């Protein structure tokens, strides 16, 4: 049983049960050894402890199924575009594992929002970055445009992420 295998590698019983019942954790057929190898590989790629990997997977079960070397390569490249070091980018992925799921196109749309806020007089600093991470699940695309960025659209509608970030930065 998967929950027992998860307990045997260090998960608390209740958390192991919830993870085993999750439709998004796609490692149901793995045994103790295979799960240990999986978690150790993830730990190695990110430089995280086993506890940090568990935290990421418990908060976002799909995380366990990704090609983590590719995720790190892509996300650190985007992080450098935002002025973050590779280590800072990886730490943000630990804090908000759902970010590993976001496409590069989505991040580019978020960069457009950052530039727009910069034109409005908000400094592109740590506060703006924290505002983005606070609302990273909000859409950075202009509504009713089939995922167009604000730099690609002539609509006067604003993306939900832009409105949320502006409001947070005004406080």
C-alpha positions as a printed Julia matrix, in Angstrom:
171×3 Matrix{Float64}:
   0.0    0.0     0.0
   1.4    3.4    -1.03
   0.69   5.17    2.25
   2.72   2.53    4.14
   5.59   2.9     1.66
   5.52   6.68    2.22
   5.52   6.21    6.0
   8.5    3.87    5.68
  10.55   6.6     3.97
   9.71   9.27    6.54
   6.24  10.72    5.98
   3.84  11.17    8.87
   0.99   8.66    8.63
  -1.79  11.21    8.03
   0.21  13.15    5.41
   1.2    9.9     3.71
  -2.46   8.89    3.53
  -3.46  12.24    1.99
  -0.65  12.08   -0.56
  -1.5    8.48   -1.45
  -5.13   9.51   -2.02
  -4.2   12.5    -4.17
  -5.09  12.15   -7.83
  -2.07  14.3    -8.63
   0.59  12.06   -7.1
   1.44   9.72   -9.96
   3.78   7.3    -8.2
   1.28   4.84   -6.78
   3.06   1.78   -8.12
   6.47   2.64   -6.67
   7.91   0.67   -3.78
  10.07   1.88   -0.87
  13.31   1.75   -2.85
  11.89   3.49   -5.93
  10.32   6.26   -3.81
  13.6    6.74   -1.95
  15.49   7.05   -5.25
  12.9    9.53   -6.56
  13.06  11.76   -3.48
  16.86  11.57   -3.3
  17.16  12.59   -6.95
  14.87  15.58   -6.38
  16.92  16.52   -3.29
  20.12  16.34   -5.31
  18.83  18.47   -8.22
  17.6   21.31   -6.01
  20.13  20.96   -3.2
  17.25  20.59   -0.75
  16.94  18.35    2.28
  14.57  15.41    2.27
  12.24  17.41    4.56
  12.14  20.28    2.05
  11.32  17.89   -0.78
   8.53  16.35    1.3
   7.14  19.83    2.02
   7.11  20.71   -1.7
   5.43  17.45   -2.69
   2.85  17.63    0.08
   1.87  21.16   -0.96
   1.91  20.37   -4.71
   1.81  16.6    -5.42
   2.43  17.03   -9.17
   5.89  18.31   -8.26
   7.11  14.74   -7.78
   6.46  13.86  -11.41
   8.48  16.57  -13.14
  11.81  16.38  -14.93
  13.52  18.44  -12.25
  16.75  19.03  -14.11
  14.73  20.67  -16.88
  12.62  22.63  -14.37
  15.73  24.02  -12.67
  17.39  24.86  -15.98
  14.33  26.73  -17.26
  13.33  28.45  -14.04
  16.84  29.64  -13.2
  17.11  31.12  -16.7
  13.86  33.02  -16.09
  15.02  33.95  -12.61
  18.19  35.49  -14.02
  15.99  37.55  -16.38
  14.23  38.86  -13.27
  17.55  39.64  -11.59
  17.57  36.65   -9.22
  20.48  34.36   -8.55
  20.01  30.65   -9.24
  19.9   30.01   -5.49
  17.19  32.64   -4.95
  15.12  31.15   -7.77
  15.39  27.65   -6.31
  14.43  28.98   -2.87
  11.31  30.59   -4.37
  10.42  27.26   -5.97
  10.64  25.66   -2.53
   8.4   28.35   -1.05
   5.85  28.17   -3.9
   6.22  24.74   -5.61
   3.29  25.44   -7.93
   5.64  27.82   -9.79
   7.41  24.78  -11.22
   4.26  24.15  -13.24
   4.07  27.58  -14.88
   5.13  28.0   -18.47
   7.77  30.43  -19.71
   5.02  32.25  -21.6
   3.23  32.92  -18.32
   6.41  34.33  -16.76
   6.99  36.58  -19.77
   3.47  37.91  -19.35
   4.28  38.57  -15.69
   7.46  40.42  -16.75
   5.25  42.65  -18.91
   3.17  43.4   -15.84
   6.3   44.28  -13.89
   7.37  46.67  -16.65
   3.9   48.23  -16.71
   4.01  48.77  -12.95
   7.48  50.26  -13.36
   6.07  52.76  -15.88
   3.41  53.62  -13.31
   6.14  54.56  -10.84
   6.42  51.43   -8.73
  10.06  50.43   -8.16
  11.04  47.03   -9.49
  12.39  45.75   -6.22
  11.9   43.07   -3.6
   8.4   44.37   -2.78
   7.29  43.89   -6.39
   8.76  40.39   -6.44
   6.95  39.52   -3.21
   3.73  40.92   -4.68
   4.15  38.64   -7.69
   4.72  35.59   -5.5
   1.71  36.52   -3.37
  -0.52  36.42   -6.43
   1.33  34.02   -8.73
  -1.84  32.0    -9.34
  -3.68  35.01  -10.79
  -3.67  35.26  -14.56
  -1.09  37.56  -16.14
  -3.03  37.55  -19.41
  -5.47  40.19  -20.67
  -9.02  38.87  -20.2
 -10.9   37.68  -23.31
  -7.78  37.65  -25.53
  -6.75  33.99  -25.64
  -3.69  34.47  -23.43
  -2.29  37.67  -24.81
   0.17  39.68  -22.77
  -0.51  43.34  -22.07
   2.26  44.25  -24.5
   0.44  42.32  -27.24
  -3.08  43.55  -26.64
  -4.89  46.77  -27.47
  -7.67  46.0   -25.01
  -8.27  48.38  -22.13
  -8.87  45.42  -19.83
  -6.19  44.65  -17.27
  -4.92  41.22  -16.28
  -6.02  40.07  -12.82
  -2.36  39.8   -11.76
  -1.73  43.45  -12.65
  -4.72  44.65  -10.61
  -3.76  42.52   -7.6
  -0.1   43.53   -7.65
  -0.92  47.22   -8.07
  -3.3   47.09   -5.13
  -0.71  45.37   -2.93
   2.04  47.81   -3.93
  -0.2   50.82   -3.24
  -0.56  49.77    0.39
